[in-house]
Amino acid sequence: MDNDAIQYLQLYDKLNPQRLQHIPLPVTVAMLSEMLCCTPRNAKFVLRRLESRHWIVWQPGRGRGHISQLEFLYPVADIVEVRLRQLLDKDRVKEALELIGTLETEEPIRERLWNVLHVYLGMHSEQEESSVQDVLRMIRYRPLEKLDTASVFTAFETFVLRQIQDTLLAYDAASRSFLPRLAYQWENNEDHTSWTFYLRKGIRFHDGALLTARDVRYTWQRMCEKESSMLWLYRDIREVEQNGDHIVTFHLHRSNLFFLHLMTNVYMAILPAHIEQEQSLIGSGPFRISELTASKLSLLAFDDYYGLRPVLDRVDVWFMPEQGHKGRLYQLSERDDQMASRQINHPVLGCRYLRFDFRTPGIQHHPQFRECIRHLYDGETMMRELEGDRIAVAHSLLPWKSADYQPVQGSSLTEAERLLQESGYDGRELTLSFMDKKEERIEALWLQQQAARIGLHLRLLPCTKAYNTMLYGKDRGEIMLGMEILEDDWEWDMINFFANEGNYLYHALNSGQQKLLRGMLEGIMQLEQEQRESVLDRVEQMMQDENWIIYGNHLNQRAYFNRNLYGLHIESFGFPNLSALWIRKK
């Protein structure tokens, strides 16, 4: 913040606790000098500068010892907004974020400043040398996790990696079929133990190197070397064989009818064999990384992309604390207000849920205690009392299956209290951990209050760090609140959710539960689609019968798009297809 604004706020805070404007306040130069920690001479210089900016009216007292008068013309919010706009006009977004984040003021003022930032962070055009660049700015309200296809787990990071790197095939959710990407054709032998892919020629990575079958083989080898948590799902692969530069064959230990699904997800996005991803994160996708810091990610359109080049030239993602936002925002940086935006509601696959930490001893191992929590964590009551992003009661990860579910009995606090007593609960405080995000905080606080009504004491533990701390660190409790959003290929992602060794659910289970779950899923990829779905139904039913997992509500994700932003197509996890977005010029 510039000195004039800082000094205005210093005086405003000390002289004007009642937040009055256009009211003369009595003061002396000596008082101002002390407040500003400067000499009386310099205090007068400050007053003249503030007067020249028409921020104050200064009436000096006549004669020695006479009281002067200082009149503030603008509230704090106006002065801070002036500085905020100055920073944004110079594209100093990081400083603008810090300004709002460190400002100690009333919440309505912070909300107003966030709205200014929201309008700035959106789609706009920039003059760059002889061309005009179309740039989309996005806000992300949590830190960026590590971008690595071998270990990625969270939705946004998966979304980013899909912009940078590409897969052999794509999955079309509408038709439940597979589309060519890096591979233009594929085939399998009669018993589905050998799958051959024919690669397009002339595909280049972001550094200009040509993509070949060697890179496909390397991608698989790297997953093994990194001991990816996904290896259990790829364990049928025995060997990856190169047949020249553009033919690659996967030889399997056994038949696998699900194999094409494995080739469409980001874990098998093809990486360049000639460079370590830890040194330079590159791929063959429609965007390439131009900047990556803790506060900003910039993606540039890849001009040599083998498919259709994105209409956007650049995407800037700024990471900030979760403050004053109501959903994802894709705004134009013109001075439109949010009333000019279109709100897109996108019901997502998946739901919010509770899980228990079975790795450590405690009352969470008692069936009656978990049944008690099921009565407390009631989706119907949460929808009625909390509203927010909740749109339906979840009885499955899949909304259409939840809609067909007929509960045997409702939930009640009386029944929850009876079950708590039967469990032998001794009154000690238990911990409920959750990611420190707005809706999760609301839900955790609500559950804490519900528990208190029956004598169950819950301590809330928000996790503000990377998600790994909820897997391995101290930021976990006997009860953990989570959210699972599935990709469009929901069949693949449900298997991933239950069997991925790197996810929240798997690490909450003890070795016996993990073994049982793996046993139920064993051989699922050798089955036809209808049989696979039957296995997944049984897994979900078992976990709910045992209350290993308790579903809450299905969710709606909101995004705000400026009215001049076109080409909207919402894909997996509720994110838009960045390659298709474009702006209609006014």
WOLINCOR-V523109 format. One record per residue. N is the residue number from 1. RES is the residue in one letter. SS is DSSP state (H for helix, E for strand, L for the rest). OMEGA is omega as a letter, one per 30 degrees, with the letter a starting at -180 (NA if undefined). BURIAL is + if it has 24 or more other ideal C-beta (glycine too) atoms within 12 Angstrom, else -. Layout:
N | RES | SS | OMEGA | BURIAL
N | RES | SS | OMEGA | BURIAL
This chain:
1 | M | L | a | +
2 | D | L | a | -
3 | N | H | a | -
4 | D | H | a | +
5 | A | H | l | +
6 | I | H | a | -
7 | Q | H | l | +
8 | Y | H | a | +
9 | L | H | l | +
10 | Q | H | a | +
11 | L | H | a | +
12 | Y | H | a | +
13 | D | H | a | -
14 | K | H | a | -
15 | L | H | a | +
16 | N | L | a | +
17 | P | L | l | -
18 | Q | L | l | -
19 | R | L | a | -
20 | L | L | l | -
21 | Q | L | l | -
22 | H | L | l | -
23 | I | L | l | -
24 | P | L | a | -
25 | L | E | a | +
26 | P | E | a | -
27 | V | E | l | +
28 | T | L | l | -
29 | V | H | l | +
30 | A | H | l | -
31 | M | H | l | -
32 | L | H | l | +
33 | S | H | l | -
34 | E | H | a | -
35 | M | H | a | +
36 | L | H | a | +
37 | C | L | l | -
38 | C | L | l | -
39 | T | L | l | -
40 | P | H | l | -
41 | R | H | l | -
42 | N | H | l | -
43 | A | H | l | +
44 | K | H | l | -
45 | F | H | l | -
46 | V | H | a | +
47 | L | H | l | +
48 | R | H | l | -
49 | R | H | l | -
50 | L | H | l | +
51 | E | H | a | -
52 | S | H | l | -
53 | R | L | l | -
54 | H | L | l | -
55 | W | L | a | +
56 | I | E | l | +
57 | V | E | a | -
58 | W | E | l | +
59 | Q | E | a | -
60 | P | L | l | -
61 | G | L | a | -
62 | R | L | l | -
63 | G | L | a | -
64 | R | L | l | -
65 | G | L | l | -
66 | H | L | a | -
67 | I | L | l | -
68 | S | E | l | +
69 | Q | E | l | +
70 | L | E | a | +
71 | E | E | l | +
72 | F | E | a | +
73 | L | L | a | -
74 | Y | L | l | +
75 | P | L | a | +
76 | V | H | a | +
77 | A | H | a | +
78 | D | H | a | +
79 | I | H | l | +
80 | V | H | l | +
81 | E | H | l | +
82 | V | H | a | +
83 | R | H | l | +
84 | L | H | l | +
85 | R | H | l | -
86 | Q | H | a | -
87 | L | H | a | +
88 | L | H | l | +
89 | D | H | l | -
90 | K | L | l | -
91 | D | L | l | -
92 | R | L | a | -
93 | V | H | a | +
94 | K | H | l | -
95 | E | H | l | +
96 | A | H | l | +
97 | L | H | l | +
98 | E | H | l | -
99 | L | H | a | +
100 | I | H | a | +
101 | G | H | a | +
102 | T | H | a | -
103 | L | L | l | +
104 | E | L | a | -
105 | T | L | a | +
106 | E | L | a | -
107 | E | H | l | -
108 | P | H | l | -
109 | I | H | l | +
110 | R | H | l | +
111 | E | H | l | -
112 | R | H | a | +
113 | L | H | l | +
114 | W | H | l | +
115 | N | H | l | +
116 | V | H | l | +
117 | L | H | l | +
118 | H | H | a | +
119 | V | H | l | +
120 | Y | H | a | +
121 | L | L | a | +
122 | G | E | a | +
123 | M | E | l | +
124 | H | E | l | +
125 | S | E | l | +
126 | E | E | l | -
127 | Q | E | l | -
128 | E | E | a | -
129 | E | L | a | -
130 | S | L | a | -
131 | S | E | l | -
132 | V | E | a | -
133 | Q | E | l | +
134 | D | E | a | +
135 | V | E | l | +
136 | L | E | l | +
137 | R | E | a | +
138 | M | E | l | +
139 | I | E | l | +
140 | R | E | a | +
141 | Y | L | l | +
142 | R | L | a | +
143 | P | L | l | +
144 | L | L | l | +
145 | E | L | a | +
146 | K | L | l | -
147 | L | L | a | +
148 | D | L | a | +
149 | T | L | a | +
150 | A | L | a | +
151 | S | L | a | +
152 | V | L | a | +
153 | F | L | a | +
154 | T | L | a | +
155 | A | H | a | +
156 | F | H | l | +
157 | E | H | l | +
158 | T | H | l | +
159 | F | H | l | +
160 | V | H | a | +
161 | L | H | l | +
162 | R | H | l | +
163 | Q | H | a | +
164 | I | H | a | +
165 | Q | L | a | +
166 | D | L | a | +
167 | T | L | l | +
168 | L | L | a | +
169 | L | E | l | +
170 | A | E | l | +
171 | Y | E | l | +
172 | D | E | a | -
173 | A | L | a | -
174 | A | L | a | -
175 | S | L | a | -
176 | R | L | a | -
177 | S | E | a | -
178 | F | E | a | +
179 | L | E | l | +
180 | P | E | l | +
181 | R | L | l | +
182 | L | L | l | +
183 | A | E | a | +
184 | Y | E | l | -
185 | Q | E | l | -
186 | W | E | a | +
187 | E | E | l | -
188 | N | E | l | +
189 | N | L | a | -
190 | E | L | a | -
191 | D | L | l | -
192 | H | L | l | +
193 | T | L | l | +
194 | S | E | a | +
195 | W | E | a | +
196 | T | E | a | +
197 | F | E | l | +
198 | Y | E | a | +
199 | L | E | l | +
200 | R | L | l | +
201 | K | L | l | -
202 | G | L | l | -
203 | I | L | a | +
204 | R | E | l | +
205 | F | L | a | +
206 | H | L | l | +
207 | D | L | l | -
208 | G | L | a | -
209 | A | L | l | -
210 | L | E | l | +
211 | L | L | l | +
212 | T | L | l | +
213 | A | H | l | +
214 | R | H | a | +
215 | D | H | l | +
216 | V | H | l | +
217 | R | H | l | +
218 | Y | H | a | +
219 | T | H | l | +
220 | W | H | a | +
221 | Q | H | a | -
222 | R | H | l | +
223 | M | H | l | +
224 | C | H | a | -
225 | E | H | l | -
226 | K | L | a | +
227 | E | L | a | -
228 | S | L | l | +
229 | S | L | a | +
230 | M | L | a | +
231 | L | H | a | +
232 | W | H | a | +
233 | L | H | a | +
234 | Y | H | a | +
235 | R | L | l | +
236 | D | L | a | +
237 | I | E | l | +
238 | R | E | a | -
239 | E | E | l | -
240 | V | E | a | +
241 | E | E | l | -
242 | Q | E | l | +
243 | N | L | a | -
244 | G | L | a | -
245 | D | L | a | -
246 | H | L | l | +
247 | I | E | l | +
248 | V | E | a | +
249 | T | E | l | +
250 | F | E | l | +
251 | H | E | a | +
252 | L | E | l | +
253 | H | L | a | -
254 | R | L | a | -
255 | S | L | l | -
256 | N | L | l | +
257 | L | L | a | +
258 | F | L | a | +
259 | F | H | a | +
260 | L | H | l | +
261 | H | H | a | +
262 | L | H | a | +
263 | M | L | a | +
264 | T | L | a | +
265 | N | L | a | +
266 | V | H | l | +
267 | Y | H | l | +
268 | M | H | l | +
269 | A | L | a | +
270 | I | L | a | +
271 | L | L | l | +
272 | P | L | a | +
273 | A | L | a | +
274 | H | L | a | -
275 | I | L | l | -
276 | E | L | a | -
277 | Q | L | l | +
278 | E | L | a | -
279 | Q | L | a | -
280 | S | L | a | -
281 | L | L | a | +
282 | I | L | l | +
283 | G | L | l | +
284 | S | L | a | +
285 | G | L | a | +
286 | P | L | l | +
287 | F | E | l | +
288 | R | E | a | +
289 | I | E | l | +
290 | S | E | l | +
291 | E | E | l | -
292 | L | E | l | -
293 | T | L | l | -
294 | A | L | a | -
295 | S | L | a | +
296 | K | E | l | +
297 | L | E | l | +
298 | S | E | l | +
299 | L | E | l | +
300 | L | E | l | +
301 | A | E | a | +
302 | F | L | a | +
303 | D | L | a | -
304 | D | L | l | -
305 | Y | L | a | +
306 | Y | L | l | +
307 | G | L | l | +
308 | L | L | l | -
309 | R | L | l | -
310 | P | L | l | +
311 | V | L | l | +
312 | L | L | l | +
313 | D | L | a | +
314 | R | E | l | +
315 | V | E | l | +
316 | D | E | l | +
317 | V | E | l | +
318 | W | E | a | +
319 | F | E | a | +
320 | M | L | l | +
321 | P | L | l | +
322 | E | L | a | +
323 | Q | L | l | +
324 | G | L | l | +
325 | H | L | a | +
326 | K | L | a | +
327 | G | L | l | +
328 | R | E | a | +
329 | L | E | l | +
330 | Y | E | a | +
331 | Q | E | l | +
332 | L | E | a | +
333 | S | L | l | +
334 | E | L | a | -
335 | R | L | l | -
336 | D | L | l | +
337 | D | L | a | -
338 | Q | H | l | +
339 | M | H | l | -
340 | A | H | a | -
341 | S | E | l | +
342 | R | E | l | -
343 | Q | E | l | -
344 | I | E | l | +
345 | N | E | a | -
346 | H | E | l | +
347 | P | E | a | +
348 | V | L | l | +
349 | L | L | a | +
350 | G | E | a | +
351 | C | E | l | +
352 | R | E | a | +
353 | Y | E | l | +
354 | L | E | l | +
355 | R | E | a | +
356 | F | E | l | +
357 | D | L | l | +
358 | F | L | a | +
359 | R | L | a | +
360 | T | L | l | -
361 | P | L | l | -
362 | G | L | a | +
363 | I | H | l | +
364 | Q | H | l | +
365 | H | H | a | +
366 | H | L | a | +
367 | P | H | a | -
368 | Q | H | l | +
369 | F | H | a | +
370 | R | H | l | +
371 | E | H | l | +
372 | C | H | a | +
373 | I | H | l | +
374 | R | H | l | +
375 | H | H | l | +
376 | L | H | a | +
377 | Y | L | a | +
378 | D | L | a | +
379 | G | H | a | +
380 | E | H | a | -
381 | T | H | l | +
382 | M | H | l | +
383 | M | H | a | +
384 | R | H | a | -
385 | E | H | a | -
386 | L | H | a | +
387 | E | L | l | -
388 | G | L | a | +
389 | D | L | a | +
390 | R | E | a | +
391 | I | E | l | +
392 | A | E | l | +
393 | V | E | a | +
394 | A | L | l | +
395 | H | L | l | +
396 | S | L | l | +
397 | L | L | a | +
398 | L | L | a | +
399 | P | H | a | +
400 | W | H | l | -
401 | K | H | l | +
402 | S | H | a | +
403 | A | H | a | -
404 | D | L | a | -
405 | Y | L | l | -
406 | Q | L | a | -
407 | P | L | a | -
408 | V | L | l | -
409 | Q | L | l | -
410 | G | L | l | -
411 | S | L | l | +
412 | S | L | l | -
413 | L | H | l | +
414 | T | H | l | -
415 | E | H | l | -
416 | A | H | l | +
417 | E | H | l | +
418 | R | H | a | -
419 | L | H | l | +
420 | L | H | l | +
421 | Q | H | l | -
422 | E | H | a | -
423 | S | L | a | +
424 | G | L | a | -
425 | Y | L | a | +
426 | D | L | l | -
427 | G | L | a | -
428 | R | L | a | -
429 | E | L | l | -
430 | L | E | a | +
431 | T | E | l | +
432 | L | E | a | +
433 | S | E | a | +
434 | F | E | l | +
435 | M | E | a | +
436 | D | L | l | +
437 | K | L | a | +
438 | K | H | a | +
439 | E | H | l | +
440 | E | H | l | +
441 | R | H | l | +
442 | I | H | a | +
443 | E | H | l | +
444 | A | H | l | +
445 | L | H | l | +
446 | W | H | a | +
447 | L | H | l | +
448 | Q | H | a | +
449 | Q | H | l | -
450 | Q | H | a | +
451 | A | H | a | +
452 | A | H | a | -
453 | R | L | l | -
454 | I | L | l | +
455 | G | L | l | -
456 | L | L | a | +
457 | H | L | l | -
458 | L | E | l | +
459 | R | E | a | -
460 | L | E | l | +
461 | L | E | l | +
462 | P | E | l | +
463 | C | E | a | +
464 | T | L | a | -
465 | K | L | l | -
466 | A | L | a | -
467 | Y | L | a | +
468 | N | H | a | -
469 | T | H | l | -
470 | M | H | l | +
471 | L | H | a | +
472 | Y | L | a | -
473 | G | L | a | -
474 | K | L | a | -
475 | D | L | l | +
476 | R | L | a | +
477 | G | L | l | +
478 | E | L | l | +
479 | I | E | a | +
480 | M | E | l | +
481 | L | E | a | +
482 | G | E | l | +
483 | M | E | l | +
484 | E | E | l | +
485 | I | E | a | +
486 | L | L | l | +
487 | E | L | l | +
488 | D | L | l | +
489 | D | L | a | +
490 | W | H | a | +
491 | E | H | l | +
492 | W | H | a | +
493 | D | H | l | +
494 | M | H | l | +
495 | I | H | l | +
496 | N | H | a | +
497 | F | H | a | +
498 | F | H | a | +
499 | A | H | a | +
500 | N | L | a | +
501 | E | L | a | +
502 | G | L | a | +
503 | N | L | a | +
504 | Y | H | a | +
505 | L | H | a | +
506 | Y | H | a | +
507 | H | H | l | +
508 | A | H | a | +
509 | L | L | l | +
510 | N | L | a | -
511 | S | H | l | -
512 | G | H | l | -
513 | Q | H | l | +
514 | Q | H | l | +
515 | K | H | l | -
516 | L | H | a | -
517 | L | H | l | +
518 | R | H | l | +
519 | G | H | l | -
520 | M | H | a | +
521 | L | H | a | +
522 | E | L | l | -
523 | G | L | a | -
524 | I | H | a | +
525 | M | H | l | +
526 | Q | H | a | -
527 | L | L | l | -
528 | E | L | a | -
529 | Q | H | a | -
530 | E | H | l | -
531 | Q | H | l | -
532 | R | H | a | +
533 | E | H | l | +
534 | S | H | l | -
535 | V | H | a | +
536 | L | H | l | +
537 | D | H | a | +
538 | R | H | l | -
539 | V | H | l | +
540 | E | H | a | +
541 | Q | H | l | -
542 | M | H | a | -
543 | M | H | l | +
544 | Q | H | l | +
545 | D | H | a | -
546 | E | L | a | +
547 | N | L | l | +
548 | W | L | l | +
549 | I | E | a | +
550 | I | E | a | +
551 | Y | E | l | +
552 | G | L | a | +
553 | N | E | l | +
554 | H | E | a | +
555 | L | E | l | +
556 | N | E | l | +
557 | Q | E | a | +
558 | R | E | l | +
559 | A | E | a | +
560 | Y | E | a | +
561 | F | E | l | +
562 | N | E | a | +
563 | R | L | a | +
564 | N | L | l | +
565 | L | E | a | +
566 | Y | E | a | -
567 | G | L | a | +
568 | L | L | l | +
569 | H | L | a | -
570 | I | E | a | +
571 | E | L | a | +
572 | S | H | l | +
573 | F | H | l | +
574 | G | H | l | +
575 | F | L | l | +
576 | P | E | l | +
577 | N | L | a | +
578 | L | H | a | +
579 | S | H | a | +
580 | A | H | a | -
581 | L | L | l | +
582 | W | E | a | +
583 | I | E | l | +
584 | R | L | a | -
585 | K | L | l | -
586 | K | L | NA | -
